[in-house]
Amino acid sequence: MIKMTRIDKSEFTANADMIEFVEATPDTIVTLVSGKKIVVSEPVEIIVHRIVEYKKACNMPLVTGDQ
């Protein structure tokens, strides 16, 4: 899940796996696989960075206190 900010400054969290693409028109528009479009205040580069970091975190081994 990644955090984003709508144009009205309200924050929300979206499942990064459900993002189909992100475009700048000049506003940043996030399109979900459902077809829903969300205008956000972050630039495309920040959204892409958050998605990459999310994917990296998903692929890291879990660390438990038993080790």
Beta strands, then each sheet from edge to edge (+ up, - down):
strand 1: 2-5
strand 2: 11-14
strand 3: 19-24
strand 4: 28-32
strand 5: 37-40
sheet 1: 1+ 2-
sheet 2: 3+ 4- 5+
end
